[in-house]
Amino acid sequence: MSIQDIIKGKKEWRAHVARVKALPQDYRIVYKEIQKYLFKVGPVELTDGTGLLSGIVDLFEEGAASGKGVLEVTGNDVAAFCDDLIKDSKTYADIYQESARQKVNKAMNKDKGKTK
């Protein structure tokens, strides 16, 4: 990654944050919770830019412009809203689960060799 890429990424992130700050307060609160949720359990691709997060801001800007409350846009279960957004994406949870499975299988196979 070149210095130009880093600078471009920072500019894009600052513009994204400015869009979030321009949202009504209820939208900002829910956006921050969505962001936290996605950073914890979210898709691996989330770190590849702000595509998903920008899409959420787009949706929120449209909802706010049409006078809807944020929960009219997301539904009452914001975590379910997030899960639906990432349902077809590989998540960090998936990677961790696969790693744990592999370690258990390796340990179990190693123990089987010792008992013979």
Sequence and secondary structure as in RCSB ss.txt:
>XXXX:A:sequence
MSIQDIIKGKKEWRAHVARVKALPQDYRIVYKEIQKYLFKVGPVELTDGTGLLSGIVDLFEEGAASGKGVLEVTG
NDVAAFCDDLIKDSKTYADIYQESARQKVNKAMNKDKGKTK
>XXXX:A:secstr
  HHHHHHHHHHHHHHHHHHHTS HHHHHHHHHHHHHHHHH BGGGGG SHHHHHHHHHHHHHHHTT  HHHHH 
S HHHHHHHHTTTS BHHHHHHHHHHHHHHHHHHHHHHHH 
